[in-house]
Amino acid sequence: MVDDVLGSLDLNPIIATLGQGVGDIVGETSDAVGGLLGDDGSGSNSNSSSSSSVKRSFAIDDNILFSVNDFSGNSHTNRILEQNGDIVEQDLDNDGRVSRTKVVGSYAKDMTFTGHEDTLTRGGKVVQKKQYKYEPIHGVQAVAAIFFDAAGKVVGTQILSELEVGGHATVEADA
């Protein structure tokens, strides 16, 4: 059986190339996970730098909790977690220009503490990171880190993951 597999690899360079591609993917994935966890694998190195090789979505990078898009009506809405802990709703046109921004809530009122917390250094200062879950409607969930200084003031936020995060997009008007 091993001879058959090795023989097919010799005869079919596509299979060999595919195998190498899978190896590359596995290597890149383990590098990305290692970068997220830090050198010691503990996650204590959670202050990611801009030179990180980890690919993230723009929604996470821009702290977008969820979006609703209607291209036929030239109206788009982003729900965003601001750096001060406010949750804002942002209306945009089809070109991404913001027409209105309105505070619609806050992490303290609209998010649930998950029980995960840690003390770490962020921006050269010791902060406490607490993890919160945002679930405004069924099927839309996002997990965020809220960073607090020693006085308990919010000094930053970061979307960590989108779980079952949905958005809604309408490309053309319903007939």
C-alpha positions as CSV (number, residue, x, y, z in Angstrom):
1,M,0.0,0.0,0.0
2,V,2.9,2.4,0.9
3,D,4.5,1.5,-2.5
4,D,1.3,2.4,-4.3
5,V,1.0,5.8,-2.6
6,L,4.7,6.6,-3.3
7,G,4.3,5.4,-6.8
8,S,1.3,7.6,-7.4
9,L,3.3,10.6,-6.0
10,D,6.0,9.9,-8.5
11,L,3.5,9.7,-11.4
12,N,1.4,12.6,-10.4
13,P,3.1,15.9,-9.6
14,I,-0.2,17.5,-8.8
15,I,-0.6,15.2,-5.8
16,A,3.0,16.1,-4.6
17,T,2.3,19.8,-5.1
18,L,-1.0,19.5,-3.2
19,G,0.9,17.8,-0.3
20,Q,3.4,20.6,-0.2
21,G,0.6,23.1,-0.2
22,V,-1.1,21.4,2.8
23,G,2.3,21.4,4.6
24,D,2.6,25.2,3.9
25,I,-0.9,25.8,5.2
26,V,-0.2,23.8,8.4
27,G,3.1,25.7,8.9
28,E,1.5,29.1,8.4
29,T,-1.4,28.2,10.7
30,S,0.9,27.0,13.5
31,D,3.0,30.2,13.1
32,A,-0.2,32.3,13.3
33,V,-1.4,30.6,16.4
34,G,2.0,30.9,18.0
35,G,2.0,34.6,17.2
36,L,-1.4,35.0,18.9
37,L,-0.3,33.1,22.0
38,G,3.2,34.6,22.3
39,D,6.5,32.9,22.5
40,D,5.6,30.9,25.7
41,G,2.2,29.8,24.4
42,S,0.4,31.4,27.4
43,G,-1.4,34.2,25.6
44,S,0.3,36.7,27.9
45,N,1.8,38.4,24.8
46,S,-1.6,39.6,23.7
47,N,-0.4,43.0,22.6
48,S,-0.2,42.3,18.9
49,S,2.0,44.5,16.7
50,S,1.3,45.8,13.3
51,S,4.0,43.6,11.8
52,S,2.2,40.5,12.9
53,S,1.6,37.9,10.1
54,V,-1.8,37.1,11.4
55,K,-4.5,38.0,8.9
56,R,-7.6,39.6,10.5
57,S,-10.8,40.8,9.0
58,F,-11.4,44.6,8.6
59,A,-14.5,44.2,10.8
60,I,-12.4,42.9,13.7
61,D,-9.6,45.5,13.1
62,D,-12.2,48.3,13.0
63,N,-14.1,47.0,16.0
64,I,-17.2,46.4,13.9
65,L,-19.7,44.3,15.9
66,F,-22.0,43.7,13.0
67,S,-23.2,45.3,9.7
68,V,-26.4,45.6,7.8
69,N,-26.1,46.5,4.1
70,D,-28.7,47.5,1.5
71,F,-27.0,48.4,-1.7
72,S,-30.2,49.2,-3.5
73,G,-31.2,51.8,-1.0
74,N,-27.7,53.2,-0.6
75,S,-27.9,52.6,3.2
76,H,-25.4,50.7,5.3
77,T,-25.2,50.5,9.1
78,N,-22.2,49.4,11.2
79,R,-22.4,48.7,14.9
80,I,-19.0,49.6,16.4
81,L,-17.4,49.2,19.8
82,E,-15.5,52.5,20.4
83,Q,-12.3,52.7,22.4
84,N,-14.1,54.3,25.3
85,G,-16.5,51.4,25.6
86,D,-19.5,53.1,23.8
87,I,-21.4,51.2,21.2
88,V,-22.1,53.4,18.2
89,E,-24.2,53.0,15.1
90,Q,-22.7,54.4,12.0
91,D,-24.7,55.1,8.8
92,L,-22.7,54.9,5.5
93,D,-23.5,55.4,1.8
94,N,-22.4,52.9,-0.9
95,D,-19.0,54.5,-1.1
96,G,-18.4,54.0,2.6
97,R,-18.8,57.7,3.6
98,V,-20.2,58.1,7.1
99,S,-23.3,60.2,7.1
100,R,-24.2,59.8,10.8
101,T,-22.8,58.4,14.0
102,K,-25.0,57.9,17.1
103,V,-24.2,56.3,20.5
104,V,-26.7,53.5,21.0
105,G,-25.2,51.8,24.1
106,S,-22.1,50.8,26.0
107,Y,-20.2,47.7,26.9
108,A,-21.5,48.0,30.6
109,K,-25.1,48.0,29.5
110,D,-25.2,45.9,26.4
111,M,-22.5,43.3,26.9
112,T,-22.1,40.4,29.3
113,F,-18.9,39.7,31.2
114,T,-17.7,36.2,30.3
115,G,-15.6,35.7,33.5
116,H,-12.3,35.8,31.7
117,E,-9.8,38.5,32.9
118,D,-6.1,39.0,32.9
119,T,-3.5,41.7,33.8
120,L,-1.1,42.6,31.1
121,T,0.9,45.4,29.6
122,R,-0.6,47.4,26.8
123,G,1.0,50.5,25.3
124,G,3.6,50.4,28.0
125,K,1.0,50.5,30.9
126,V,-0.3,47.8,33.1
127,V,-4.0,47.2,32.4
128,Q,-6.7,44.8,33.3
129,K,-8.3,43.0,30.3
130,K,-11.8,41.7,30.8
131,Q,-13.7,39.7,28.2
132,Y,-17.3,40.6,27.2
133,K,-19.8,39.0,24.8
134,Y,-22.1,41.1,22.7
135,E,-25.3,39.4,21.6
136,P,-27.9,41.9,20.5
137,I,-30.1,39.5,18.5
138,H,-30.1,35.7,18.0
139,G,-27.3,34.7,15.7
140,V,-25.2,37.7,16.2
141,Q,-22.4,37.3,18.7
142,A,-19.0,39.0,19.1
143,V,-16.4,38.6,21.9
144,A,-14.4,41.7,22.9
145,A,-11.7,42.6,25.3
146,I,-12.2,45.8,27.4
147,F,-9.0,47.2,28.9
148,F,-9.1,49.1,32.2
149,D,-6.5,51.2,34.0
150,A,-5.8,50.9,37.7
151,A,-8.7,53.4,38.5
152,G,-11.2,51.2,36.5
153,K,-11.5,53.6,33.6
154,V,-11.8,52.1,30.1
155,V,-8.6,52.8,28.2
156,G,-9.3,50.6,25.1
157,T,-11.3,47.9,23.4
158,Q,-10.6,45.2,20.9
159,I,-12.9,42.8,19.1
160,L,-11.4,39.3,19.7
161,S,-13.7,37.2,17.6
162,E,-17.0,37.1,15.8
163,L,-19.1,34.1,16.7
164,E,-22.0,33.5,14.5
165,V,-21.7,37.1,13.6
166,G,-24.1,37.9,10.8
167,G,-24.8,40.8,8.8
168,H,-27.5,41.3,6.2
169,A,-26.8,42.5,2.7
170,T,-29.4,43.3,0.1
171,V,-27.9,43.7,-3.4
172,E,-31.1,44.6,-5.3
173,A,-34.6,45.6,-4.3
174,D,-37.2,42.9,-3.7
175,A,-39.8,42.8,-6.5
